[in-house]
Amino acid sequence: MKGKMLVCGALVGAANGLFGGGGGMIAVPALEKSGLPARSAHATAIAAVLPACLVSGAVYLFRGLVPLSHLLPVALGVCFGGFFGAKLLPRIPQRVLNFLFALFMLAAGGRMLF
């Protein structure tokens, strides 16, 4: 089981590093299949993606790919949104959470196609 989780983590990190996000879309279903309840899977995915974001963000920053004039406002928005999303997660019914996650995945996929 730990080997599968390690491979899953590597795929999540690769997706995040390559696409600038999306690792959670891989992590959440994988964690749910491993037996975690959906809320725990969402929370674990976020916590697990943090180190990948820090590492890939540092690489992008040091390579000059991050426009510093955009970094602070975006980072502040992400922090505020993450805080409120984490506060909201335990209050959302499971069925609604699953529906919203599926809707977000569909919208992201549709956006990538068109």
KEKE-3310 file (N, C-alpha, C; in steps of 0.2 Angstrom, whole numbers, plus 5000, padded with zeros to 4 digits):
npx = (5004:5010:5019:5011:5005:5016:5020:5008:5009:5021:5015:5006:5014:5021:5011:5007:5019:5021:5010:5006:4997:4983:4986:4978:4967:4971:4975:4964:4954:4962:4966:4954:4950:4960:4954:4951:4939:4930:4931:4943:4951:4951:4957:4969:4975:4977:4986:4996:5000:5005:5020:5025:5021:5028:5041:5041:5037:5048:5058:5053:5053:5067:5071:5067:5054:5043:5033:5036:5028:5016:5015:5013:5000:4992:4997:4992:4978:4976:4980:4970:4958:4961:4961:4948:4941:4946:4940:4927:4925:4922:4909:4901:4889:4893:4888:4886:4899:4906:4899:4902:4916:4917:4910:4920:4931:4926:4924:4937:4943:4935:4938:4952:4951:4944)
npy = (4994:5006:5008:5010:5022:5031:5031:5037:5049:5054:5055:5065:5076:5078:5082:5094:5101:5102:5107:5117:5115:5105:5093:5089:5084:5072:5066:5066:5057:5045:5044:5042:5030:5022:5021:5032:5043:5055:5069:5068:5064:5075:5085:5079:5078:5092:5095:5087:5092:5104:5104:5100:5111:5121:5117:5116:5129:5137:5133:5138:5152:5154:5152:5163:5163:5168:5182:5194:5205:5200:5190:5193:5198:5187:5177:5181:5181:5167:5162:5168:5162:5148:5147:5150:5141:5129:5131:5130:5117:5106:5109:5107:5096:5079:5074:5086:5091:5081:5083:5096:5095:5086:5094:5104:5097:5094:5106:5111:5102:5104:5117:5116:5109:5117)
npz = (5000:5004:4994:4983:4987:4987:4973:4968:4975:4968:4955:4958:4962:4950:4941:4947:4946:4933:4927:4935:4944:4949:4954:4965:4959:4955:4967:4976:4971:4971:4985:4990:4985:4992:5004:5012:5019:5010:5014:5022:5012:5003:5012:5015:5002:4999:5010:5006:4993:4996:4999:4986:4979:4985:4981:4967:4964:4969:4960:4948:4952:4954:4941:4935:4930:4936:4937:4947:4951:4950:4959:4973:4975:4970:4978:4990:4988:4986:4998:5007:5000:5002:5016:5019:5012:5018:5030:5027:5022:5031:5034:5022:5015:5011:4999:4992:4991:4984:4972:4968:4967:4956:4947:4946:4941:4928:4922:4922:4914:4902:4899:4896:4884:4876)
capx = (5000:5014:5022:5006:5004:5022:5019:5003:5012:5025:5011:5003:5019:5023:5006:5008:5025:5021:5004:5005:4991:4979:4988:4973:4962:4973:4976:4958:4951:4967:4966:4947:4951:4964:4949:4950:4933:4931:4933:4950:4955:4952:4961:4976:4978:4979:4992:5002:5002:5009:5027:5026:5020:5034:5047:5041:5037:5055:5061:5050:5055:5074:5072:5064:5047:5037:5033:5036:5023:5009:5016:5010:4992:4990:4998:4987:4972:4977:4980:4963:4954:4963:4959:4940:4939:4947:4935:4920:4925:4918:4902:4898:4887:4897:4885:4887:4906:4907:4896:4906:4922:4916:4909:4926:4935:4923:4925:4944:4944:4932:4942:4958:4949:4942)
capy = (5000:5012:5009:5014:5029:5034:5032:5042:5056:5056:5058:5072:5081:5079:5086:5100:5104:5102:5111:5123:5113:5099:5087:5087:5080:5065:5064:5065:5050:5040:5043:5039:5023:5019:5020:5038:5047:5061:5075:5067:5064:5082:5088:5076:5081:5099:5095:5084:5096:5110:5103:5100:5118:5125:5115:5119:5137:5139:5132:5143:5158:5155:5152:5169:5162:5171:5189:5196:5210:5197:5185:5195:5198:5181:5173:5183:5178:5160:5161:5169:5157:5142:5148:5150:5134:5124:5132:5128:5110:5102:5111:5105:5089:5075:5073:5092:5091:5077:5086:5102:5092:5083:5099:5108:5093:5094:5113:5112:5098:5107:5123:5113:5107:5123)
capz = (5000:5004:4987:4979:4989:4984:4966:4968:4977:4963:4950:4960:4961:4943:4938:4950:4944:4925:4925:4939:4948:4946:4958:4969:4955:4955:4974:4979:4970:4973:4992:4992:4983:4997:5010:5016:5018:5005:5017:5023:5005:5001:5016:5014:4996:5000:5014:5002:4988:4998:4998:4979:4976:4987:4978:4960:4965:4970:4954:4944:4954:4953:4934:4932:4926:4940:4937:4954:4951:4950:4964:4980:4975:4968:4984:4996:4986:4987:5005:5009:4998:5005:5023:5019:5009:5023:5036:5024:5020:5036:5034:5016:5015:5007:4992:4988:4990:4978:4966:4967:4965:4949:4942:4945:4936:4922:4920:4921:4908:4896:4898:4893:4877:4871)
cpx = (5004:5017:5017:5005:5010:5022:5013:5005:5017:5021:5008:5008:5021:5018:5006:5014:5024:5015:5002:4999:4988:4981:4982:4968:4965:4973:4969:4955:4956:4966:4959:4947:4955:4960:4948:4943:4935:4934:4941:4954:4956:4957:4969:4979:4980:4986:4998:5004:5006:5017:5029:5025:5026:5040:5047:5040:5044:5059:5059:5053:5062:5076:5070:5058:5042:5038:5031:5030:5016:5009:5012:5003:4989:4991:4993:4980:4971:4976:4973:4958:4955:4960:4951:4938:4940:4942:4928:4920:4921:4911:4898:4896:4891:4894:4887:4895:4908:4905:4900:4913:4922:4914:4915:4930:4932:4924:4932:4945:4941:4936:4949:4957:4947:4945)
cpy = (5006:5014:5012:5021:5034:5036:5037:5049:5058:5059:5065:5077:5083:5083:5093:5104:5106:5107:5116:5121:5107:5093:5084:5083:5073:5062:5062:5058:5044:5039:5040:5032:5019:5018:5026:5041:5053:5067:5074:5067:5071:5086:5086:5078:5088:5099:5092:5088:5102:5109:5103:5107:5122:5124:5118:5126:5140:5138:5137:5150:5159:5155:5159:5169:5165:5178:5191:5201:5206:5192:5187:5195:5191:5176:5175:5180:5171:5158:5162:5164:5150:5142:5147:5143:5129:5125:5129:5120:5105:5103:5109:5098:5085:5075:5080:5093:5087:5080:5092:5100:5090:5089:5103:5104:5094:5101:5114:5108:5101:5114:5121:5111:5112:5129)
cpz = (5000:4997:4982:4980:4987:4977:4965:4969:4971:4957:4951:4959:4954:4940:4941:4947:4936:4923:4929:4944:4946:4950:4962:4965:4954:4962:4977:4978:4972:4981:4994:4990:4988:5003:5014:5014:5013:5008:5019:5017:5003:5005:5016:5007:4996:5004:5010:4996:4990:4997:4990:4976:4979:4983:4970:4960:4965:4964:4949:4946:4953:4945:4931:4929:4930:4940:4944:4955:4952:4957:4971:4980:4974:4975:4989:4994:4987:4994:5008:5007:5001:5012:5023:5017:5014:5029:5033:5023:5025:5036:5028:5016:5010:5000:4988:4987:4984:4972:4964:4964:4957:4944:4941:4940:4929:4918:4918:4914:4901:4894:4894:4885:4873:4874)
residu = (MET:LYS:GLY:LYS:MET:LEU:VAL:CYS:GLY:ALA:LEU:VAL:GLY:ALA:ALA:ASN:GLY:LEU:PHE:GLY:GLY:GLY:GLY:GLY:MET:ILE:ALA:VAL:PRO:ALA:LEU:GLU:LYS:SER:GLY:LEU:PRO:ALA:ARG:SER:ALA:HIS:ALA:THR:ALA:ILE:ALA:ALA:VAL:LEU:PRO:ALA:CYS:LEU:VAL:SER:GLY:ALA:VAL:TYR:LEU:PHE:ARG:GLY:LEU:VAL:PRO:LEU:SER:HIS:LEU:LEU:PRO:VAL:ALA:LEU:GLY:VAL:CYS:PHE:GLY:GLY:PHE:PHE:GLY:ALA:LYS:LEU:LEU:PRO:ARG:ILE:PRO:GLN:ARG:VAL:LEU:ASN:PHE:LEU:PHE:ALA:LEU:PHE:MET:LEU:ALA:ALA:GLY:GLY:ARG:MET:LEU:PHE)
# end
